[in-house]
């Protein structure tokens, strides 16, 4: 039996010639594609009907690395998913795809019939937008698309109910959310973000991960030694926040500073999203801030051992400050949202902070405490804000209060800045949200699975600020930010930005 299953599992390199030979012998080839994370009766009926459309049924499987449905998915590995599909008597061949969509594998298989579920018949309702491209690919190889019309189950709903521990933990919150906002409304709120014109202001940071293997104590001292294996470089600070927003909003402009002789400028041009417009202020005396982390990587687990800063000094001279002020005075009123990501690394001087508070547009502020500014970079440097996002230590530092109730100190800061909406991120404890005109509430962390927490607050702030700027209900604002953060902690460093399609798929999965 195991040998028969293995015989059905084929590679991408040989599936094309194998299927072509079947077609040469007069066989009608039927193709299905999907994740198939949890086989259920809906899948079985779908595959049975697919086999009835021809002679040989080929099923292509999405690999683990492209299953973009949020934390904890797929529930079952690609190896298990291949094996369970190959065990079905009416499946003739199974192949693991090598891309996030089915277009390339359709061109390899060249099916006579490509089969999708009835839910894909209306192409406009597909949040991924992939069914139209798949249909075009099928037609280009002379095939046709057939839509099955049978009972439909949701793998996501079944996994949420019976497999996923996070789903069980957050079920009371999800039930509360669904009583007030439907999935369709939530997707609509995300679509509304494209109306926004956003100016992102703040420190540019280059994040570098140096992956090392510990060698032990030095033979000539008490210090530890490590072998350098490889390194990765990512966008950080305001750079990654602009990228997070790029697939959601209509227009993004980034106002930040880099060293005059910065050798990372070509890298920025390559990694910033194409629709991010950059206004780069060049400072003469210091390089672009680079944070280098020495990281031990063991499979899917990473442990940060040590971190260095390339500089920790005021960056802007008087000429630079005038350049920033001039841009703000001439252009800031054009934007619907000015999003300030103040990392306290020298870009947001007192003059610039004051000018930002004078702008008439919606002002969202995040002031971060880190090793380079601990205790000095607090949100009360601003006179006003329409939305504030801080973590709990940052909120307590701003209030100079270590022990009082979080709601009380958050209320005090909101009053000082006349801010109608404040959120306090609390890591595995979720988010606390204080609206001006409604009772405060908490949102649990949507996942407890974390690959790397770097950047989770940035992804939360980007989506929550955009939502708040459109005056979405606070519950929607907090949930969208929390979903983005849950996706962010599954990404090493800032290797990838949060994408609209992936966020919609994750939210769809949560609200099934």
Secondary structure, 3 states (H helix, E strand, C coil): CHHHHHHHEECHHHHHHHHHHHHHCCCCEEEEEECCCCCCHHHHHHHHHHHCCCCEEEEEECCHHHCCCCCCCCCCCHHHHHHHHHCCCCCCEEEECCCCCCHHHHHHHCCCEEEEEHHHCCHHHCCCCHHHHHHHHHHHCCCEEEEECCCCCCHHHHHHHHCCHHHHHHHHHHHHHHHHCCHHHHHHHHHHHHHCEEEEEECEEEEEEEEEEEEEECCCCCCEEEEEEEEEEEEEEHHHHHHHHHCCCCEEEEEEEEECCCCCHHHHHHHCCCCEEEEEEEECCCCCCEEEEEEEEECCEEEEEEEEECCCCCCCCHHHHHHHHHHHHHHHHHCCEEEEEECCCCCCCHHHHHHHHHCCCEEEEEECCCCCCCCCCCHHHCCCCCEEEEEHHHHHHHHCCCCCCHHHHHHHHHHHCCCCEEEEECHHHCEEEEECCCCCEEECCCCCCCCCCCCHHHHHHHHHHHHHHCCCCHHHHHHHHHHHHHHHCCCCCCCCCCCHHHHHHHHHHHCC
